[in-house]
Amino acid sequence: MTTDVHQLDDGAWVSVNDSREVNVSDLWRLAAHDFCACALADFLAEGFVEVSADGANVEGRIAGRCIQCGAEGVTDWLTLGRVDPDTGEFRPVVPESVHLPGRRRRPAAPR
């Protein structure tokens, strides 16, 4: 099953299979990251910069700021949610949980 992923409204939303699923303004908890010097960053999402589907995972790079230290920038790839391969249903992650940003091993395929 192919997953269709797009940014909408100048990066304010992520659409998964033609449904608005993830929006900005959430506070993400980032651990083991290179975003800023904080051990556990409280990252305020301000806009999606890049999104992709890698198998069942929907991932994105997000522009924003750490509300603890004020650092601004763009995250490494974060898992935004997963698509059930049998039903096509999108299940978002909980932004308030602790997330580990990572670098993609290969370029995203066009969707």
Backbone as ProteinMPNN parsed JSONL, in Angstrom:
{"seq_chain_A": "MTTDVHQLDDGAWVSVNDSREVNVSDLWRLAAHDFCACALADFLAEGFVEVSADGANVEGRIAGRCIQCGAEGVTDWLTLGRVDPDTGEFRPVVPESVHLPGRRRRPAAPR", "coords_chain_A": {"N_chain_A": [[0.854, -1.172, 0.0], [0.636, 2.166, -0.88], [1.677, 5.187, 0.666], [0.537, 8.418, 0.78], [1.964, 11.483, 1.295], [1.969, 14.873, 2.253], [2.854, 18.369, 2.645], [0.832, 20.986, 3.891], [-0.716, 24.244, 3.669], [1.513, 26.109, 3.84], [3.355, 24.598, 5.367], [2.031, 24.196, 7.771], [0.456, 22.0, 8.274], [0.458, 18.397, 8.043], [-0.497, 16.229, 5.589], [-1.823, 13.027, 5.308], [-2.463, 10.507, 3.152], [-4.432, 12.112, 1.917], [-5.727, 13.369, 4.069], [-5.859, 15.728, 6.631], [-3.618, 15.437, 9.19], [-1.476, 15.931, 11.086], [-0.544, 18.763, 12.901], [1.178, 21.938, 13.364], [2.506, 23.71, 16.26], [2.568, 22.065, 18.42], [4.227, 20.881, 21.367], [7.197, 19.268, 21.427], [9.082, 16.726, 22.965], [12.45, 16.274, 22.966], [15.083, 14.004, 22.973], [18.522, 12.915, 23.09], [19.569, 14.441, 20.909], [20.721, 16.793, 18.354], [19.921, 19.355, 18.321], [20.006, 21.509, 20.215], [21.756, 22.628, 23.216], [20.439, 21.581, 25.399], [19.702, 18.803, 27.482], [17.261, 17.444, 27.428], [15.201, 18.597, 25.226], [12.59, 20.995, 25.035], [10.755, 21.363, 22.505], [9.198, 23.63, 20.452], [7.073, 23.276, 17.861], [7.02, 24.938, 14.783], [6.713, 24.838, 12.048], [6.434, 22.542, 9.332], [9.122, 21.359, 7.521], [10.021, 19.413, 5.795], [8.613, 16.395, 4.652], [7.949, 12.862, 4.641], [7.234, 9.483, 3.619], [8.278, 6.427, 4.85], [8.11, 3.346, 4.302], [5.824, 2.106, 6.594], [6.125, 4.204, 8.324], [5.583, 7.668, 8.902], [7.399, 10.503, 8.474], [9.085, 13.531, 9.491], [10.796, 16.702, 9.172], [11.118, 19.403, 11.308], [10.699, 22.866, 11.744], [11.468, 25.138, 14.358], [11.648, 26.099, 17.853], [13.561, 25.748, 20.882], [12.025, 25.946, 23.924], [13.254, 26.163, 26.335], [15.975, 27.076, 26.11], [15.94, 28.809, 23.963], [17.066, 28.328, 21.472], [16.91, 28.177, 17.916], [15.863, 26.456, 14.94], [16.016, 23.602, 12.734], [14.797, 20.354, 13.13], [16.305, 17.039, 13.092], [15.12, 14.104, 11.341], [11.935, 13.16, 12.464], [9.681, 10.726, 13.709], [6.385, 10.982, 12.845], [4.126, 9.533, 12.903], [2.424, 6.411, 12.187], [1.298, 4.341, 9.518], [-1.192, 1.977, 9.296], [-0.606, -0.956, 7.618], [-2.581, -2.702, 6.728], [-5.13, -1.5, 6.976], [-4.767, 1.154, 6.246], [-5.082, 3.188, 8.017], [-4.023, 6.076, 9.757], [-1.917, 6.533, 12.508], [-1.062, 8.774, 14.798], [1.952, 9.821, 16.558], [2.477, 10.634, 20.053], [3.149, 13.848, 20.719], [4.07, 14.9, 23.188], [5.418, 12.839, 24.361], [8.708, 11.362, 24.78], [11.012, 11.851, 22.191], [13.301, 10.628, 19.721], [15.202, 12.156, 17.53], [16.398, 11.393, 14.23], [18.768, 10.771, 11.584], [18.095, 10.381, 8.16], [18.886, 7.495, 6.251], [18.868, 7.295, 3.56], [17.882, 9.183, 0.634], [14.582, 10.623, 0.524], [11.986, 9.072, -1.289], [10.18, 10.349, -4.084], [6.763, 11.187, -3.622]], "CA_chain_A": [[0.0, 0.0, 0.0], [1.388, 3.408, -0.969], [1.238, 6.236, 1.57], [0.653, 9.733, 0.171], [2.268, 12.444, 2.353], [2.199, 16.225, 1.742], [2.736, 19.525, 3.533], [-0.253, 21.88, 3.492], [-0.805, 25.561, 4.316], [2.863, 26.618, 4.119], [4.014, 23.806, 6.4], [1.268, 24.172, 9.02], [-0.18, 20.688, 8.417], [0.899, 17.253, 7.25], [-1.597, 15.425, 5.075], [-1.506, 11.618, 5.069], [-3.527, 9.916, 2.343], [-5.436, 13.157, 1.661], [-6.409, 13.771, 5.299], [-5.012, 16.519, 7.533], [-3.392, 14.575, 10.347], [-0.543, 16.464, 12.079], [-0.385, 20.207, 12.756], [2.247, 22.536, 14.165], [2.164, 24.306, 17.553], [2.751, 21.098, 19.493], [5.493, 20.875, 22.079], [7.824, 17.957, 21.295], [10.192, 16.46, 23.893], [13.514, 15.656, 22.183], [16.246, 13.491, 23.705], [19.606, 12.419, 22.228], [19.418, 15.265, 19.707], [21.76, 17.783, 18.067], [19.225, 20.62, 18.09], [20.517, 22.532, 21.128], [22.572, 22.064, 24.301], [19.587, 21.012, 26.446], [19.678, 17.337, 27.489], [15.911, 17.107, 26.994], [14.685, 19.846, 24.67], [11.154, 21.24, 24.875], [10.788, 21.939, 21.164], [7.923, 24.142, 19.963], [6.994, 23.126, 16.407], [6.494, 26.134, 14.112], [6.415, 24.557, 10.649], [7.033, 21.356, 8.739], [10.054, 21.731, 6.467], [10.13, 18.294, 4.871], [7.885, 15.218, 5.127], [8.15, 11.693, 3.796], [6.796, 8.188, 4.124], [9.302, 5.406, 4.722], [7.335, 2.18, 4.694], [4.643, 2.499, 7.365], [6.422, 5.409, 9.11], [5.491, 9.008, 8.333], [8.457, 11.241, 9.15], [9.198, 14.92, 9.109], [11.754, 17.622, 9.784], [10.26, 20.481, 11.788], [11.335, 24.112, 12.171], [10.905, 25.633, 15.601], [12.578, 26.592, 18.865], [13.563, 25.146, 22.214], [11.494, 26.974, 24.825], [14.124, 26.267, 27.498], [17.181, 27.886, 25.864], [15.691, 29.77, 22.903], [17.689, 27.945, 20.2], [15.987, 28.024, 16.791], [16.417, 25.683, 13.843], [15.235, 22.522, 12.151], [15.138, 19.051, 13.71], [16.536, 15.885, 12.225], [13.872, 13.413, 11.05], [11.123, 12.664, 13.581], [8.516, 9.934, 13.326], [5.142, 11.702, 13.14], [3.099, 8.527, 13.088], [2.534, 5.21, 11.368], [0.103, 3.943, 8.771], [-1.466, 0.541, 9.377], [-0.548, -1.449, 6.236], [-3.791, -3.442, 6.359], [-6.316, -0.64, 6.894], [-4.432, 2.491, 5.763], [-5.365, 4.156, 9.077], [-2.864, 6.77, 10.306], [-1.875, 6.623, 13.965], [-0.005, 9.733, 15.138], [2.661, 9.681, 17.827], [2.109, 11.627, 21.06], [4.275, 14.786, 20.745], [4.558, 15.128, 24.543], [6.306, 11.728, 24.713], [10.101, 11.65, 24.444], [11.324, 11.436, 20.823], [14.71, 10.585, 19.347], [15.371, 12.499, 16.119], [17.445, 10.639, 13.542], [19.084, 11.153, 10.205], [17.694, 9.367, 7.171], [20.013, 6.814, 5.621], [18.754, 7.452, 2.114], [16.945, 10.266, 0.301], [13.172, 10.262, 0.433], [11.461, 8.856, -2.638], [9.043, 11.248, -4.365], [5.445, 10.588, -3.395]], "C_chain_A": [[0.902, 1.238, 0.0], [0.794, 4.425, -0.003], [1.537, 7.578, 0.926], [0.817, 10.768, 1.282], [2.593, 13.789, 1.73], [2.18, 17.233, 2.882], [1.615, 20.4, 2.993], [-0.124, 23.201, 4.228], [0.556, 26.066, 4.777], [3.53, 25.903, 5.291], [3.278, 23.734, 7.72], [0.648, 22.805, 9.297], [0.569, 19.65, 7.612], [-0.351, 16.471, 6.881], [-1.086, 14.02, 4.814], [-2.706, 11.01, 4.358], [-4.732, 10.852, 2.227], [-6.274, 13.532, 2.876], [-5.436, 14.55, 6.171], [-4.86, 15.767, 8.842], [-2.534, 15.202, 11.439], [-0.4, 17.959, 11.842], [0.775, 20.706, 13.617], [1.667, 23.085, 15.469], [2.229, 23.313, 18.696], [4.121, 21.276, 20.126], [6.026, 19.449, 22.05], [8.966, 17.859, 22.29], [11.254, 15.689, 23.113], [14.679, 15.253, 23.076], [17.268, 13.001, 22.682], [19.564, 13.128, 20.874], [20.622, 16.191, 19.541], [21.157, 19.176, 17.917], [19.776, 21.766, 18.929], [21.304, 21.851, 22.241], [21.742, 21.429, 25.414], [19.567, 19.485, 26.346], [18.327, 16.818, 27.009], [15.258, 18.409, 26.535], [13.161, 19.857, 24.672], [11.012, 22.058, 23.598], [9.387, 22.342, 20.726], [7.929, 24.105, 18.44], [6.334, 24.351, 15.789], [6.182, 25.903, 12.643], [7.114, 23.308, 10.165], [7.868, 21.794, 7.541], [10.096, 20.668, 5.381], [9.363, 17.119, 5.473], [8.073, 14.082, 4.132], [7.51, 10.478, 4.445], [7.905, 7.193, 3.839], [8.683, 4.109, 5.213], [6.083, 2.644, 5.408], [4.87, 3.785, 8.15], [6.228, 6.681, 8.29], [6.446, 9.863, 9.156], [8.486, 12.675, 8.672], [10.362, 15.614, 9.789], [10.954, 18.874, 10.09], [11.105, 21.683, 12.187], [10.663, 24.576, 13.453], [11.976, 26.09, 16.555], [12.447, 25.806, 20.155], [13.078, 26.225, 23.179], [12.309, 27.09, 26.113], [15.278, 27.231, 27.26], [17.018, 28.91, 24.755], [16.32, 29.433, 21.567], [16.609, 27.734, 19.138], [16.658, 27.201, 15.707], [15.448, 24.634, 13.359], [15.727, 21.204, 12.749], [15.668, 18.102, 12.641], [15.17, 15.227, 12.035], [13.223, 12.885, 12.325], [9.992, 11.808, 13.026], [7.273, 10.677, 13.783], [3.996, 10.736, 13.41], [3.35, 7.347, 12.177], [1.195, 4.919, 10.691], [-0.028, 2.434, 8.873], [-1.491, 0.001, 7.953], [-1.802, -2.2, 5.79], [-4.985, -2.53, 6.131], [-6.037, 0.731, 6.283], [-4.68, 3.573, 6.79], [-4.062, 4.746, 9.622], [-2.994, 6.863, 11.816], [-0.738, 7.562, 14.345], [0.701, 9.364, 16.441], [2.128, 10.74, 18.785], [3.285, 12.593, 21.18], [4.885, 14.977, 22.129], [5.426, 13.983, 25.062], [7.734, 12.125, 24.351], [10.415, 11.035, 23.081], [12.82, 11.521, 20.573], [14.833, 10.911, 17.863], [16.502, 11.685, 15.506], [17.669, 11.164, 12.147], [18.655, 10.02, 9.284], [18.938, 8.764, 6.543], [20.006, 6.969, 4.112], [17.78, 8.578, 1.81], [15.519, 9.748, 0.207], [12.764, 10.09, -1.018], [10.312, 9.815, -2.868], [7.732, 10.511, -4.191], [4.42, 11.343, -4.189]], "O_chain_A": [[1.83, 1.331, 0.804], [-0.425, 4.525, 0.138], [2.682, 7.845, 0.562], [-0.072, 10.926, 2.119], [3.389, 13.865, 0.795], [1.583, 17.0, 3.933], [1.463, 20.541, 1.78], [0.502, 23.273, 5.285], [0.741, 26.408, 5.945], [4.193, 26.536, 6.112], [3.84, 23.255, 8.705], [0.347, 22.489, 10.449], [1.23, 19.97, 6.624], [-1.154, 16.103, 7.739], [-0.047, 13.835, 4.179], [-3.817, 10.996, 4.887], [-5.88, 10.448, 2.412], [-7.415, 13.968, 2.728], [-4.321, 14.095, 6.425], [-5.845, 15.49, 9.527], [-2.834, 15.022, 12.62], [-0.162, 18.387, 10.713], [1.281, 19.989, 14.48], [0.475, 22.934, 15.738], [1.968, 23.682, 19.841], [5.055, 21.763, 19.49], [5.397, 18.531, 22.576], [9.737, 18.806, 22.445], [10.997, 14.578, 22.649], [15.196, 16.066, 23.841], [16.916, 12.708, 21.539], [19.53, 12.484, 19.826], [21.43, 16.353, 20.455], [21.828, 20.086, 17.43], [19.99, 22.867, 18.42], [21.497, 20.635, 22.213], [22.309, 20.789, 26.299], [19.43, 18.935, 25.253], [18.271, 15.845, 26.256], [14.819, 19.218, 27.353], [12.522, 18.855, 24.352], [11.133, 23.283, 23.61], [8.493, 21.501, 20.637], [8.702, 24.819, 17.801], [5.247, 24.761, 16.197], [5.456, 26.695, 12.042], [8.255, 23.042, 10.541], [7.386, 22.508, 6.661], [10.194, 20.981, 4.194], [9.453, 16.874, 6.676], [8.322, 14.304, 2.947], [7.276, 10.446, 5.653], [8.413, 7.121, 2.72], [8.726, 3.808, 6.406], [5.351, 3.487, 4.889], [3.905, 4.401, 8.602], [6.65, 6.763, 7.136], [6.325, 9.943, 10.378], [7.983, 13.0, 7.596], [10.848, 15.181, 10.833], [10.202, 19.36, 9.246], [12.108, 21.538, 12.886], [9.452, 24.432, 13.623], [13.084, 26.432, 16.141], [11.386, 25.272, 20.481], [13.664, 27.306, 23.24], [12.087, 28.008, 26.903], [15.546, 28.1, 28.089], [17.861, 29.795, 24.608], [16.134, 30.178, 20.605], [15.54, 27.19, 19.417], [17.88, 27.238, 15.563], [14.235, 24.744, 13.537], [16.931, 20.975, 12.858], [15.499, 18.334, 11.444], [14.166, 15.746, 12.521], [13.874, 12.248, 13.154], [9.413, 12.134, 11.989], [7.12, 10.97, 14.969], [3.016, 11.087, 14.068], [4.363, 7.288, 11.481], [0.124, 5.212, 11.222], [0.912, 1.699, 8.571], [-2.31, 0.444, 7.148], [-2.054, -2.319, 4.591], [-5.769, -2.749, 5.208], [-6.968, 1.408, 5.846], [-4.514, 4.755, 6.491], [-3.115, 4.015, 9.912], [-4.048, 7.225, 12.339], [0.431, 7.192, 14.229], [0.138, 8.693, 17.305], [1.404, 11.644, 18.369], [4.333, 12.203, 21.696], [6.091, 15.195, 22.243], [6.095, 14.128, 26.085], [7.937, 13.135, 23.677], [10.13, 9.863, 22.835], [13.514, 12.368, 21.134], [14.596, 10.045, 17.021], [17.458, 11.33, 16.195], [16.854, 11.91, 11.604], [18.836, 8.844, 9.6], [19.932, 9.459, 6.331], [21.036, 6.79, 3.461], [16.933, 8.899, 2.643], [15.28, 8.591, -0.142], [13.156, 10.879, -1.878], [9.539, 10.078, -1.947], [7.607, 9.346, -4.57], [3.236, 11.008, -4.146]]}, "name": "protein", "num_of_chains": 1, "seq": "MTTDVHQLDDGAWVSVNDSREVNVSDLWRLAAHDFCACALADFLAEGFVEVSADGANVEGRIAGRCIQCGAEGVTDWLTLGRVDPDTGEFRPVVPESVHLPGRRRRPAAPR"}
